[in-house]
Amino acid sequence: MSVFSIFAELMVDEGGNYYALKPMGYGAIVAVMLALLLLGSLIGGSVKEAQSGKQFQMGVKQLVFSAVALALAYVTSLIKVIDMPMGGSVTLLSMLFITLIGYWYGLGTGLMAAIAYGCLQLVTGPYIISLPQMLADYILAFGALGLSGLFAKKKHGMILGYLVGVTGRFVFTFISGMIFFGSYAADYNMVVPVYSFLYNGAYLGLEAVLTVAIVAIPPVAGALTRVKRMAV
């Protein structure tokens, strides 16, 4: 069975070049999300400790902290400071909570958790016009936030990881905007690459600036450092 035939089994054509998830699709995505969280916890647990008992304890701890971070990311994603007309928004630090998982536990766990968050967004508020667009906007774009794990052990790793994660998300949304939503550029008398760059860069860039400004406040930075100590 091909990938596109599986897509057809999980989606229903709503007309107007738009697809909605079938009940089986919701179930499949939730199952994938849970599997990714468990896999991320196992990866981190095995890396952190050599003894099997400690592996299990660390895995459970990572699962709990990652789940809490995902929940906070989802809740804050609903608090929209600015809501863009054709998708995307400036939220209350929602991307920060995803990048924190990579900052706590490294690249492997960060990527698994970020892709799981993409699945969560796909379940709760999908906008699907094709399989490639779905993968670009939900799996790859949100998954890129897990690149924060590259800086888990670096000085100023939290902010560096956040900026790299957001940049990764921007790259995929920029590509998606050019390929799947470029027709809107004519409405603003723009060429497609400029339109996609400005549209996606506007809300992601503004949220990044606001987040870094808040995280740089000494009491906030200190609190996040203490949270990392508890998490690891």
Secondary structure, DSSP 8 states (H G I E B T S, - for coil): --HHHHHHHHEEEEETTEEEE-HHHHHHHHHHHHHHHHHHHHHHHHHH-SSHHHHHHHHHHHHHHHHHHHHHHHHHHTSEEEE-TTS-EEESSHHHHHHHHHHHH-HHHHHHHHHHHHHHHHHHS--BS-HHHHIIIIIIHHHGGGGGGGGTTSTTHHHHHHHHHHHHHHHHHHHHHHHHSGGGGGGGT--HHHHHHHHHHHHHHHHHHHHHHHHTSHHHHHHHHHHHHHH-
